Amino acid sequence: MCGINGILGLQEAGQARERIDKMNNTLQHRGPDDAGFFVEECIALGHRRLSIIDLSSAGHQPMLSHDGRYVLVFNGEIYNYRELKKQLDYPYRTGTDTEVILAAYAKWGEGCLEHMNGMFAFALYDRETKTVFIARDRLGIKPLYFYSGQGLLSFSSELRPLLQSGLVPKKAERRALVDYLRYQTVHAPDTIVEGVKMLMPGTFLRIGLTAGKPEWSIHRWWKAEAQQYQLNGTPAAEIHQEIRKRMYEAVECRLVADVPFGAFLSGGIDSSLVVGIMAEVSSRPVHTFNISFAEEQFSEARYARQIAEKFKTEHKEIKLSPADFLGLLPAALQAMDHPSGDGPNTYVVSKATKEVGISMALTGLGGDELFAGYAVFRRMQRLERLKGLWKLPVGVRKLAGETLYKMKPGIAAGKIRAALAAPAFSFGSNFACTRRVFLEEQVQQLLAGAQLPADALTASLEAEGVNNDILSATSRAEIGSYMQNVLLRDSDQMSMAHALELRVPFLDYRLVEYVLAVPDKIKYPHTKKKLLIDSLPHLLPDNIVNRPKMGFEFPWAHWLKGELHDLADHQLQQLATGGVFKEEGIARLWQQFKQGDPNVSYSRIWPLVVLSHWLEQNEVEL
């Protein structure tokens, strides 16, 4: 796990080296073990290394192929590198998965991606053809940002090195601001910074350096639907057996490491299953970590302890009070690479995990999205059954929505009102509405200027269509929106702030492809995540399966009115200057929150505070 950088098209070698050094230094937290650079003609590549496989100096990057033709910078892990190594006739000099990428590209070219199972973002330069190949993994677990302008193309594992390079204008994009207000994040390929894009999951950049100037194109190499399984009519027992097999394979291949590793253990279904499989397939004791709270009624620690005892793990309980969490919040804000309304929890547990000497950990992230664990799955099923309501005149539906809202004002009723007012039934708009932070009229009250741009999330979901069971459509929507643009981005930036690598077995593409093809009647007959539970029944005690949903809710509302009031007040005032946001809109929202308005929860205020702090910290203009 590492950080990579690159600048293509900069003619002056000395200037290219200086800028790459600056970008590398900005990524030091991602790779404290080693740093390297490569500068030649009109290309500069940089790398920061976190050593996980082959800890020797032989793993130094940028890495050249044995004949010197290819130069590679790589962030991530290739889990099946040992199997690939046996298939490739290549004079290996290291024990790294990095060198296997060089060997695979030498044999298969761009087709090498089809052979890899892993999480990765890498750039490979062919010195003979003067071309660059930049690729990102199937599910978007590892990030890749890039900027093209003024005859140059620069890229990095994070957004901040691009800002520090001096090549990217530090200007926020209005369309991205609207997206952030709607969803507390910016959906890829856009970012909060004008002109900076994310390479989408399962795509690659093909770049030619004609006369030293980069000419590029983007190509998709994987989609979840590319591998189809015909499972209608397949017995449930056979599906359970196949999922069990794929889950074990997904966990086992992610245990390859030359450093101490562990797992995050909340005591919930997903993390408990991952730990159970780890314990069965690992040849050494598993280290597990759990955040617990002094407030026992909110704590999941007893469930985590039960799983730890069952599988005989080396268990560490990280006890936190709200004051402890509050004390770490400034550092978490400083670590944020891209503004997000979430993330501090991962920062805290990653910090504690790294401090006890663990450099790699597995998590249960992705289990809810894949196995219908969220309430949105049942909600989308109900909406599908009620879609006949949208045949009623829009005036009647609007009246019904207004009546409901007056009877029970609040955020949930506001979303129902907005959905009923839509011109027609739409899976895309209904799903997007469930993920909204601010609805359209609320965004208009906060932002100055002309009409709002179209909702990119709704548009992408409509383009995708619903061509299979509603639960799989909802899984794809969750994976492509909240998971990729909030959970994975936050997990990467907050764990790598401590040089901790996180691996996510639920996002093994072979498992994802198969589960998306499972019919609804088997996936969610009456209980959420039943498909997962029935596939691995021997690993979970009944009280873990049937336990109530828990989790301590930190007193954000209290903090924002108390300990965090001055920070929030300052940042909101900063946001209101410059004419992009409406001063009166921000002030009204802040006042409504402090007065306890049910339509303005802390989750409407905190993302604005984070946005303002990030813009100020990174000197990005509105």
N, C-alpha and C positions, 0 to 999 in steps of 0.2 A: 504494500500500500504506500502510495507516494503522492507527489505533486508534480505536474508537468507544465511546461511553458514553451512557447515558440513564437518567433517573429519571422514572417516570410516577406521578402521584397525589399528589405532594408539593405541598401548597397554598401554603406560604410561599416566595415567590420568592427572597428573600435567602438562605434556608437551602438552596434548590435550587441556586443559583449557587455557593455555598460548597462543597457536596458534589461538584458536577460539576467544579469546579476541582481538587479533591483527586483525583478519579478521573482527570482529564486528566493531572495531574502524575505519577501512577503509571504512565501510559502514554507518558511522554516518549520513552523509548527506541524506541518503535515509530514515532514521528513527530516527529523533531527539527526539521522545516522550518517548521512553523506549528501554531498552536493556535486553536481557536474554540469558541464555545458559543452556545446559543439557549435562552432561558427565556421561557415564556409560560404564564400561567394555571397548569395543573397538569402541565406537561411541561417537562423540561430535557434538552437534548441537548448532548453534548460530542464533540470531535474533535481528534486529533493527526495531522498530515499528514507523510507521506514522499512527496515529489514525484517522480513517475515519468513521468506524461503531463501536458503543459502545465504547465511549471514556474513560470508566472507567478502573481501574486497572485489572478488570476481564478479559480483552482482552490480558493480558500479554502472551508472547510466549518465549520459546517453551511451547505449551499447551498440557496437559495430558488429556486423556479421563477420564470419571468419575470413571472407575475401575482401572486406572493407566496402562492399557495394551499398549495404543498407545501414541506416542509422536509426535507432529506436529510442523513444522515451515512452514509458509505460506506467500507468497508475492502475492498480487493481490486482486481481488474482485470476489465474487460469487453473481451475480445479482439476481438470483432466489432463494437465500438462505431462504427467508421467506416461499416460496411455499414448498421447500424441507423439511423445519423444520416441517411442518404440516404432512408430509408423514412418518416421522421417529419417532418411539417410543424410546425416549431417555431422560434421566433426565438432561435437560439443566440447566446450571449454569450461562450462560452469554447470551447477546443479539448479539453475534458476528456471522459472517459467518464462521469464523475459526472453531468454535465448530460444526457447521453443517457438515463440511468436516469430522471431527472425527466420527460423527454419521452416515454419509453416508458410510464411509469406513467400519465401524463396521457391517453395514447391507449388503452392496453390494460388498465389497472388491474392486478389481481393476475396477469393473463395475460401480463404483460410478461416474467415469468421464463422462459416457454417460448421466448422469442426470444433470450435471452442465452446466450452461451458465455463462461464465465469462472470465476474463483474470487472469491467475494464473501460478505460479510455486511453487510447494510445495514438501516437503519431509516428509514422515510419517514412523516412526520406530515402528515395532511390537516387543515389548519386550519379548513376549512369543515364537514367531517363529524365532527370531533373523534375521528378514528381513527388508529391507528398500524399500520403494516405492517412486520414485521421478517422478513427472509428470509435463508436460507443456501444456498450453492451445492450442486450435485448430489452431489458426492463428499465434501463436508465438508473442503475444503482450507483455508478460512478459518474460524476458530472464532467461536462466539457463546455466551456464558454469560448466564444470567438467574436472577433470584431474585424470587419473589412471596411477599409476606407483609405483614401489618399494613396492608392497604389500598394497598400500593405494588407496583410492578413496576420493577426496575432491571435493566440489562443492560450488558455490556461485551465487548470483544474478548479480555479476559483475566480470570482469576479474582481476581487481587490487587486491582484497582480496586474490585471489589464488597466485598472485605473492608475496604478503606480507606474506603469510603463511610460506614461507621457504621450502615448499614441492615441488614447481614447478620450474624446470630449466628455467632461464630467457634467452631464446634463440628464435629468430624469425625463423619461418619455411619458407624455400625457396618457396615451392609450394604456400603458402599463400601470400608471397611477389609478386609472379607473378600474382595471382588473384587480389591483391590490385592494381597493376599497370594497369591491364586490366579494372577494374571496380570501382576504388576508394573505394573499400570495400573488405572484405573477406567473401565469401559465406559460411554460415553454411552447414555442421557441423564444418568446419575448423575455426580457429581463427588465428590471426597473431602470436601467441605463439605456439611453437612446443609442441605437446602433449595435449594442452588444446582444448577441443571440446565444441560445443554448443549442448544441447539437442534440437533436431529438433521439430518444432511445431507439435502438435498432436501425440507426442510419450511419452513413459514413460520408466524409468529404473527400472528393477526388480533386487534387489541386495540381495544376501544371504551372511551372515557373518559366513562362515564355518571356524571353528577353529580361529575365529577372523579376517580372511582375506576375503575381499570382492570379490565375484564372481558375475559378472553382465551380463545382457543382455538387449538389447533395443527392444521395441515393439511399433508398430504403432497402435494407437487406433482411429484415425480419418483422413479422406481425404475428400476433397471437393466433390469428385465424389461418396462418399459412399452413399449419399442421392440423388437419381435420381428423377427428375420430367419430365414427358412427356408433354411438352408444345407445340410441333408442332401442329398447328391447333387450339390452344387455342386463343380465341378472345383477341385482344390487351386490350380492356377495362377490361377484367377479370384479365389479368396480371397486369395492372396498379393498380387495386383495391388491389390485393394481396401484391404488393410491398408497397403500401401506408400503409397497415395494419402492415406489418413487420417493416417498418421504424418507425412508431409510437411506436411499442412495443420495438424496439431496443433503442430508446431514453428514453422512460419512465422508463424502468428498470434500466437505468444508472443514474437516478436521486436519487437513494437511497443513502443517506449519512447523517451523523450527524455533518457535518461541512459546512461552507459557500462554495458554489460552483458557477461556472460560465461557460463561453464558449469563445473560441477564435473565433472572428468574423472578417474575412477579407473583407466581402462584396461580396464574390464570391458565386456561386451556392451552393456548399456543406455546408459551414459553415452557410449560411443564412437559409438553410432548417433545419439544426439541431437546430438553435436558434428559428426558427418559431415553430417547434414542441415542444421544451422546454417550450416556452411561453404558448402554448395551454394546455399542460398537467401538468405544475407545479403549485403548490398552492401559490408560492411566486415569487416575481419579479426575473427575470434572470439577472445576472451580465454578461456583455459582455466586451471583450477587443480587441482593434485593435491597431496595430502598424501603425503610419502614418509618413509621411516624409514632410520636408519643401518644397520639390520640388512638387508642386501641380499636375503637369502633370503626375507624376509617382504614386501619392498617391491614394489609394483605400478608403481613410477615408470617402469620401462623400457617397460612397455606403454603407459602414458599418453604418454610421449615419442614413441613410434612413431605413435600416433594424431595427436598434435599436429603431427608432421612431415608425415604424410600429408596433413592438411588445412590445413597452413600456418597454424596458430593462433598467437596471442601467448600462449605458455605460461609459467606460473609454477609452480615446484615449491616446495612449502612443506615444508622439512625439519624433522622433529621427532624428538626423542629421548623416551624415556619420561619423563625428568626434565622436559622442556618441557611435556609433557601434564600431568604431575602439578602443575606450577606454575600451570597455568590452571584446574585443577579447582575451587578455591574460588570463583572468579568464575563458573564454569559452574553451580555449585550455587546461587549467589546469583541467577542469571538464571532459574532454573526457576520457571515460573508454576504448574505443577501437578506433583505428585510423579510421577516416572517412573524406571524402572530403566535407562533409556537416555538418550542425548541429548548427552553431552559432546563426542563426535566432531564433530557438526554445529556446536556452539559454536565449536570450534577453527578449522575450515575457514571458517566464516562470518566470524570475526574477521579472519583473514588476507585474505580476499577484500575485505572492506570497507576494510581499511587501504590497499589499493592503488587505491582510488577507484571500485570497482565497486558499484553500488547495486541491481543486479538480476542474477540468475543462474538458468540452467536446470539441472535435475537429472534423473537417471535413475530417481528414485523411482517405484515403481508397476510397473516392468517385470517384476519377479519375480512379483508378485501376479497380473498380468494374463496373462503368458505362461508360467506354470507353471515358474518358476525355482527354487522351493524344494523341498527333499526331501519336504516334507509332501504334495506333489501325487502323487508316486509311492506314498508310504505310504498315502494314502487310496484309491488304486486297488487296492493289494494288500489292504487291509482289506475293500473291497467284494467282492473275489473270495473272501475267506476268511470271509465273514459266516455261512457254514454252521456255523462253530465255535460260534456262540452258540446253536445248537440243542442242544448238549450240556448236560447238567445243570450248574447253576452250581457245584456242589461240585467237579466234575471240572475245570472251567475255573479255579477258584480254586487247585486243587492244581497245575495246570500253571503258573499264574503264579507261585506260591510257589517251585516247583522252579527255574524260570528265574531268579528273583531270587536264590536261594541259590547257583546256579551262577555267576552274573555280577552281583553286587550293584552298584547304581548308579542314577542318575537315569532312564536310558532303560528299564532293566528294571523299575523301579518304576512307570513309566507303563503298560507292557505289562500288568503285574500288575493295575493298577487297571482297565484297559479290559476285561480278561478277567473281572473280578469283577462287571461291570455286569449288571443283570438281563436285558438283551436287546441286540442289535446296534442301534446308533444312530449315524448320521452325525454328529449334533450333539455327542453326548458324546465320541465318538472324536476328532473334530477338536479339541474344547475340551481334551481331555487332552493333545494334542500341544503346546498352547500354555501348559500349566500350569507355574508356578514351584514352588508348594507344592501337594501333593495334599491331599485332604480331611482325612485323619488328621493330617497335619502342621500344617494350619491350626488344627485343634482343640487341638493341643499348644501353640500359640502364643497363641491368643485365649481369654480367660476368658468366662464367660457361657453362655447357653443354646445350643440347637441352631443350627447354621449355616443361614443363609438359602439358598434355592435358587440354583443357579448361573445368573445372568442370561444369560451367553453361550450356554450349552447350550440354555436355554429359547428364546432368540431364534432360534437355528439350527434348532431343532425346529419352531418356528412357520413359519419360512421354507420348510422342506421341500426335497427334492431332486427337482426336476421336469425336470431335463435331465442332460446328461453330468456325470459325477462331477468332472471337472476344472473345469468352469464353476461347479459348486456349491462347490468348494474355493476358487476365485477369489473368489466372492461372500463366503465366510466370511472369507478373508484380508483382503479390502478392508473388510469391516464390523467386523473386530475389530482385529488387530494393526496394519494400515496406518492406519486412522482414529484409533485410540486410543493408538497409540505413535508410529509413524513421522511421521504428519502433525502430530500435536500437538507432538512434540519438534522437528520441523523448523521449525514456525512459531515456537515460543517461543525457540529457540536462534538462529535467523537474525535474528528481529526484535529480539533483544537487542542486535544491532549495526545495526539499521535496514537490513537487507539483505532484499530481496524474492526469494523463491524461486518459480520457476514449474515446473510438472510436466506436460510434454506427454503422458506416458503416461496421465494421468488426464483427457485430453480425453474428454468423455462420448460423443462420436460414435465414438471408437475403442473405448471400453469396451463400449458396447452391442454393437458388431459382434463383437468378439473373444469375448465371453461366449456368442455364438451359434455359434461354430465348433465342429464335432464333435471329440470326443477323438482320433479316429484321425488327424486332420490336425494337431491342436494339439500332440500329444505322442506320435508314433508309436514313438519309441525314444530320443530325446534331448531333454532339457529345453530349452525356448525355441527349439526347431527351427522352429516357426511364424514366430517373429520373424526368425530368421536367414535363413530361406528367402524371406521377404518383402522383405528388403533385402540381398541377397547381395553387391552391388557395393561396399558401404561397409566391410565388415570383412575384414581380412587373415585367412588361415587360422589363424595362430598366436594371434590374439585370440579366435577362435571356440573353438579347442581348448585354450586355455591352462588350467592347473590353477587351481582356486579358491584364492585367496590372501587376504591381509589380515593385518596384524600384530595379534596378540592382546596387548594391553597386560598387564603383569604384575600384574593386580588382586589375585590371591591373595597375591603377595609384598607388595604395598603394604598390603593390609589386615592383614597380620601384621607389617609394618614401619612405613613412613612414615605410613600412614593408621591405624595401630592405635589411637592415642589418640583420634582423631576417631571412629572406629567404636565404640570401647569407650564413650565418653561418650554417643554417640547411642543405642546399644543400651540403656544403663542408663536413659536418659531415657524410652525407649519402654516400658520395663518398669515404670515408676512409674504410679500412678493407677488400677490395677485393671482396665484394659481388656485389656492383654496379661498373660500369665502370666510372672512374673519367672523362675521356674525353667525355663520353656520357652525363653525368650530366652537365658538363661545357658547352657543345655544346647546349643542350636544354635551359639552362638558358640564354645563349647569344642570341639564336634565339628569345626567348621571349622578351628580352629587346630591340631587334632590330625590333620588330613588325611583325615577321613571322606569316602569317595567319594560319599556321598549328600548332602553339603553343600558345594557349590561356591561360589565367590565370588558367583555370580549369585543365590544364596539370601540372602547377607548384604548385598550392596550396596543392593538395593532397600529394605531395612529401615533402613539408614543414611540413605538419601535421604529416606525418609518422615519419620523422626524429625527430621532437619535442617529439612525444609520446615515441619513443624508448629511447631517451635520458632521458626524465623525469622518465620513469619507469625502467631504467637501464637494458633494454632488448638488448642483443647482436645480431648483424647481423650474 
